[in-house]
Amino acid sequence: MKQKTRQVLIPLLSILSALVVSTLIIGMTGRDPLMIFLKMFHLTLGSAYGTGQVLFRMTTLVLAGLAVALPFQVRLFNIGGDGQLQMGAFAAAMTGTMLSPFITFPGAAVSLCIISAMAAGACWALLAGLLKVRFGINEVIATIMLNFIAHGITGYLLTYHFAVPSTVHTPPVRASAFIPAFDTVTGWFANSPANLSTLPAAGTAVLFWAILFHSRFGYEMRAAGLQPDAAKYGGINTEMHLLTAMGIGGAAAGLGAANIVLGYKHYYEAGMTGGIGFTGIAVALLAGAHPLWIILSAFFFGFLEYGGLTVNAYIPRDIFMMIEALTILLVIAFSALEKNMRHV
């Protein structure tokens, strides 16, 4: 099977198979699966507000997925997207809070907050990269542990130093650091949290695709992942590419703070990332770590996440979490089956 065909067919088969299984599960609860799915579609993509909710969730998931996809090109499994997003969100909120009121140049405040978020996410990911390069510590272990440390650091700083009294959130960022909602700029997606950060998120996916598949740097990075020994022999600095992939991946995760902090909440609060970084792993796996496919994969997961909420009064939302898990398991299973068939 050709690679491009495989990249399309395996995810589609996985999604369809997961939907068939979920249909059976919904039927076992005594509900009509067709009614559930029609109501879910009507309340999500069938309305402007629902579509905005899906786009809002998709935006952060695109960036969380890219945080996994780029390190995967050098055969690194970045499990730390959640911690990197957490650090980025806290950095963006604190930068937005401490900005001088005299910074009035259009876009300056937003840019400073975004740079701060990306830098925090990149630095947190680079810690795992340095541990890998310098001491040979497995990046999976390192990034998982760094997730816990990130939660501990942000929790301590929020609780004891920066929280507004009697709340669990920081002071709001300055109004000049707000990212406008689509509703206020275009009138689209009325009253939903969808905001203009969706555009740079999609642009980042396109940029990653261009770098990986249409530049010498991307070629060297993929070579360092596929055949590190041969790449070294050819003069490619594999350690540099490893650190670069982790750093850029962490920066992408940190950029997710733009959607949540600057475009929606306008402050940092405890638990606001909600495990998005871990869902980003599933997004990247479904997309085969391809930056452009990640956009569609994130849209699918965003649809399931909000769609599950819309029909929660009829069936447990956990069923849609099962669909997500089943989809990923089936992607892995079909990929392994296809690989075995090629070697028969």
C-alpha positions in Angstrom: 0.0 0.0 0.0 1.4 3.4 -1.0 2.3 5.8 1.9 -0.2 8.5 0.9 -3.0 6.0 0.6 -2.1 4.5 4.0 -2.1 7.9 5.6 -5.7 8.4 4.5 -7.1 4.9 4.7 -6.0 3.8 8.1 -7.4 6.9 10.0 -10.7 6.6 8.1 -11.0 2.9 8.8 -10.2 3.6 12.4 -12.8 6.3 12.8 -15.5 4.3 11.0 -14.8 1.2 13.1 -14.9 3.3 16.3 -18.2 4.8 15.3 -19.7 1.4 14.6 -18.6 0.2 18.1 -19.9 3.3 19.7 -23.2 2.9 17.9 -23.6 -0.6 19.4 -22.7 0.8 22.9 -25.3 3.6 22.6 -27.9 1.0 21.5 -27.1 -1.0 24.6 -28.0 2.0 26.8 -31.5 2.0 25.3 -31.1 5.1 23.2 -31.5 5.5 19.5 -28.0 5.9 18.1 -29.3 7.8 15.0 -31.2 10.2 17.1 -28.1 10.8 19.3 -25.8 11.5 16.4 -28.3 13.7 14.6 -28.9 15.8 17.7 -25.1 15.9 18.3 -24.5 17.2 14.8 -27.4 19.7 15.0 -26.0 21.2 18.3 -22.4 21.4 17.0 -21.8 22.0 13.3 -25.5 22.7 12.8 -25.4 26.0 14.7 -23.0 29.0 14.7 -22.5 28.7 18.4 -21.7 25.0 18.3 -19.3 25.4 15.4 -17.5 28.1 17.3 -17.2 25.8 20.3 -15.7 23.1 18.1 -13.3 25.5 16.5 -12.2 26.8 20.0 -11.4 23.3 21.1 -9.8 22.4 17.8 -7.4 25.4 18.0 -5.5 24.3 21.1 -5.6 20.7 20.0 -3.9 21.6 16.7 -1.0 23.1 18.7 -0.9 20.3 21.2 -0.8 17.8 18.4 2.1 19.7 16.7 4.0 19.6 20.0 4.0 15.8 19.6 4.4 15.6 15.8 7.6 17.5 15.3 9.7 15.6 18.0 8.2 12.4 16.5 10.1 13.2 13.3 13.4 12.5 15.2 11.8 9.5 17.0 11.1 11.3 20.2 7.8 10.8 22.0 6.9 14.1 23.7 4.4 13.3 26.4 5.0 16.7 28.0 2.6 18.8 26.0 0.3 19.3 29.0 3.1 20.7 31.2 4.5 22.8 28.3 1.0 24.3 27.7 0.6 24.8 31.5 3.8 26.8 31.7 3.0 28.7 28.6 -0.5 29.6 29.8 0.9 30.8 33.2 3.7 32.9 31.5 1.2 34.5 29.1 -1.2 35.4 31.9 1.6 36.9 34.1 3.1 38.8 31.2 -0.3 40.2 30.3 -0.9 41.2 33.9 2.4 43.0 34.3 2.4 44.8 31.0 2.9 48.6 31.2 -0.3 50.5 30.5 1.7 52.6 28.1 2.1 49.8 25.7 -0.7 50.8 23.3 0.8 50.0 19.9 -1.6 47.6 18.1 -0.6 44.0 18.6 2.4 44.8 20.8 0.9 43.5 24.0 -0.5 40.4 22.4 2.9 39.7 20.7 4.8 40.0 24.0 2.4 37.6 25.7 2.6 35.1 22.9 6.4 35.3 22.8 6.4 34.7 26.6 4.1 31.7 26.3 6.1 30.1 23.5 9.4 30.7 25.3 8.1 29.1 28.5 6.8 26.1 26.6 10.1 25.8 24.6 12.3 26.0 27.7 10.2 23.4 29.5 10.5 21.0 26.5 14.2 21.7 26.1 14.8 20.4 29.7 13.7 17.0 28.5 15.8 17.3 25.4 18.9 18.2 27.3 18.4 15.3 29.7 18.1 13.0 26.6 21.2 14.4 24.9 23.4 14.8 27.9 22.5 11.9 30.1 20.5 9.5 27.8 17.4 9.8 30.0 14.3 8.5 28.1 12.2 11.5 26.9 9.0 9.7 27.8 10.0 9.5 31.5 11.4 13.0 31.5 8.4 14.7 30.0 5.9 12.8 32.2 7.8 13.9 35.3 8.1 17.5 34.0 4.3 17.5 33.6 3.9 16.9 37.4 6.6 19.5 38.2 4.9 22.1 35.9 1.6 21.5 37.7 3.3 21.9 41.0 5.2 25.1 40.2 2.2 26.8 38.6 -0.1 25.6 41.5 2.3 27.0 44.1 2.8 30.3 42.4 -0.9 30.8 41.8 -2.0 29.8 45.3 0.6 31.6 47.3 1.6 34.6 45.2 -0.6 35.6 42.3 -4.2 34.5 42.8 -6.9 37.2 43.2 -8.1 36.9 46.9 -10.9 34.3 47.3 -10.4 33.0 43.8 -8.3 30.3 42.0 -7.1 32.6 39.1 -4.7 35.4 38.4 -5.7 39.0 37.8 -6.9 39.5 34.2 -4.5 40.5 31.5 -4.6 44.0 30.2 -7.3 44.6 27.6 -4.6 45.4 25.0 -3.5 41.8 25.3 -6.9 40.3 24.4 -7.2 38.3 21.2 -10.6 39.3 19.6 -13.3 36.8 19.3 -14.6 36.0 15.8 -18.0 37.3 16.9 -16.7 40.8 17.6 -14.6 41.0 14.4 -16.7 39.2 11.8 -20.0 38.4 13.5 -19.3 34.7 13.0 -19.9 32.0 15.7 -22.1 34.3 17.9 -21.4 34.2 21.6 -18.9 31.3 21.3 -15.3 31.4 22.6 -13.8 31.0 19.1 -11.3 33.7 18.5 -8.7 34.8 16.0 -6.0 32.6 17.5 -7.4 29.8 15.2 -5.7 31.5 12.3 -2.1 31.4 13.7 -2.7 27.8 14.9 -3.6 26.7 11.3 -0.7 28.8 10.0 1.7 27.1 12.4 0.6 23.7 11.0 1.2 24.8 7.5 4.6 26.3 8.5 5.6 23.0 10.1 4.6 21.1 7.0 6.7 23.5 4.8 9.7 23.2 7.1 9.5 19.4 7.3 8.9 18.5 3.7 10.1 21.5 1.7 13.3 22.6 3.3 16.8 21.3 3.8 16.5 21.7 7.5 13.4 19.5 7.6 15.1 16.9 5.4 18.0 16.7 7.8 15.7 16.5 10.7 13.7 13.6 9.2 17.0 11.9 8.2 18.3 12.2 11.8 15.1 10.4 12.9 15.1 7.7 10.3 18.8 6.8 10.3 20.7 8.7 13.0 24.0 6.8 12.5 23.9 7.4 8.7 22.9 11.0 9.3 25.9 11.6 11.6 28.2 10.0 9.0 26.7 12.4 6.4 27.6 15.4 8.6 24.2 16.0 10.1 24.2 17.2 13.7 21.6 14.8 15.1 21.8 16.1 18.7 21.1 19.7 17.5 18.0 18.5 15.5 16.8 16.6 18.6 17.0 19.7 20.8 15.5 21.8 18.0 12.5 19.5 17.6 11.8 19.4 21.3 12.2 23.2 21.6 9.9 24.0 18.6 7.4 21.4 19.8 7.3 22.9 23.3 6.9 26.4 21.7 3.9 25.1 19.8 2.3 23.8 23.0 3.0 27.1 24.7 1.3 28.9 21.8 -1.9 27.1 22.8 -2.1 29.6 25.6 -3.0 32.3 23.1 -6.3 30.6 22.5 -7.2 29.8 26.1 -5.7 32.8 28.1 -5.6 35.7 25.6 -8.6 34.7 23.5 -11.0 33.4 26.1 -10.4 33.4 29.8 -8.1 36.4 29.9 -6.5 35.0 33.1 -4.8 31.8 34.3 -6.8 29.5 36.6 -6.1 26.2 38.2 -6.9 23.2 36.0 -7.6 25.3 32.9 -5.5 23.1 30.5 -7.7 20.1 31.4 -5.4 17.4 30.0 -5.4 19.0 26.6 -1.7 18.0 26.1 -2.6 14.4 26.5 -5.4 14.6 23.9 -2.8 16.2 21.7 -1.0 12.9 21.6 -4.1 11.2 20.3 -4.5 14.0 17.7 -1.0 13.5 16.4 -1.3 9.7 16.3 -4.5 9.8 14.3 -2.9 12.2 11.9 0.3 10.1 11.5 2.3 13.0 12.9 1.6 14.9 9.6 1.2 18.6 10.3 -1.6 19.2 7.8 -3.6 16.1 8.8 -3.3 17.3 12.4 -5.8 20.1 11.5 -8.4 17.6 10.5 -7.6 15.3 13.4 -7.9 18.1 15.9 -11.3 19.1 14.3 -12.5 15.5 14.8 -11.5 15.4 18.4 -12.9 18.9 19.0 -16.2 17.8 17.5 -16.3 14.7 19.8 -15.4 16.7 22.9 -18.1 19.4 22.5 -20.5 17.0 20.9 -20.3 14.7 24.0 -21.3 17.7 26.1 -24.3 18.5 24.0 -25.9 15.1 24.4 -24.8 14.5 27.9 -28.4 14.6 29.1 -29.2 11.5 27.0 -26.0 9.3 27.2 -22.9 9.5 29.3 -20.2 11.8 27.9 -17.7 9.0 28.7 -19.0 7.1 25.6 -17.4 9.8 23.4 -14.1 9.5 25.3 -14.3 5.8 24.5 -14.7 6.7 20.8 -11.5 8.7 21.0 -9.6 5.9 22.8 -11.0 3.3 20.4 -10.0 5.3 17.4 -6.3 5.5 18.5 -6.2 1.8 19.4 -7.6 1.0 16.0 -5.0 3.3 14.3 -2.2 1.4 16.0 -3.8 -2.0 15.3 -4.4 -1.2 11.6 -0.9 0.2 11.2 0.6 -2.9 12.7 -1.6 -5.1 10.5 -0.6 -3.2 7.3 3.0 -3.4 8.2 2.9 -7.1 8.8 1.1 -7.6 5.5 3.9 -5.8 3.7 6.4 -8.2 5.1 4.5 -11.3 4.2 
